[in-house]
Amino acid sequence: MAEIIVALDVPTAADADRLLGRIPEAGWVKVGSILMTREGPAFVRRLVAAGLDVFLDLKWHDIPNTVAGAVAAARDIGVAMATVHALGGRAMMAAAAEAAGDMTLVGVTVLTSHGAEGFARAVGRDGVTIEDEVARLAGEAFEAGLDGIVCSPQEIERVRSVAPRGAAIVVPGIRRREDAAGDQVRLADPGTARARGATHLVVGRPILSAADPAAVLREMSLR
Ligand code: C5P
């Protein structure tokens, strides 16, 4: 059964605490650029001490030495899973994988907010499909020793075709029929993502903006 990771994309630790108070059944939470920039590692340590599994999603993309240092720092504060950007290249990912120890390290492939046109523009190449690019980057990431991949629900099966057994397939872009897409382009509902083979579903706004966040979390866990 895929884990649901609640993305704590809220402005402050106090907001996150309020949300967590309303969803006591949450086991995994994502700390991203917003909360890490405002609240820092003390906040992550506090979540870990409260028994939560923390997914630190800072999508590192820098020279190998710098990324390896950041990965080691994440491991030291008790993070369970972290992201690097697969576009950082083999040497960067290999250095990061070595620094990760037993922390799960996953590679971000192509952001779920990209559609075909925006992606072609960003990489300056026509005729490259997002699915091919995700599969290519996933292959690079696994060769470099990463434990898993972040991809949209639409590329799960392609990623599985190049993934070793037991790889983590972490999937944002999760929406039920009634949820607003927001800035996400490549989407699916939780049941579909799960059936395709996602191991972790990252869900932000459908839970954060719900009148009853616990009910949405429960419903998504069952679907
Ligand atoms: O609010 P929503 O459900 O769209 O949140 C999705 C979460 O997944 C956000 O925290 C976003 O940063 C993250 N994410 C993503 N696409 C990626 C990697 C991470 O949307 N490729």
Boltz pocket constraint, residues with backbone or C-beta under 6 A from the ligand:
constraints:
  - pocket:
      binder: B
      contacts: [[A, 7], [A, 9], [A, 30], [A, 32], [A, 57], [A, 108], [A, 109], [A, 110], [A, 111], [A, 112], [A, 113], [A, 150], [A, 151], [A, 172], [A, 173], [A, 174], [A, 181], [A, 182], [A, 184], [A, 202], [A, 203], [A, 204], [A, 205], [A, 206]]
      max_distance: 6.0
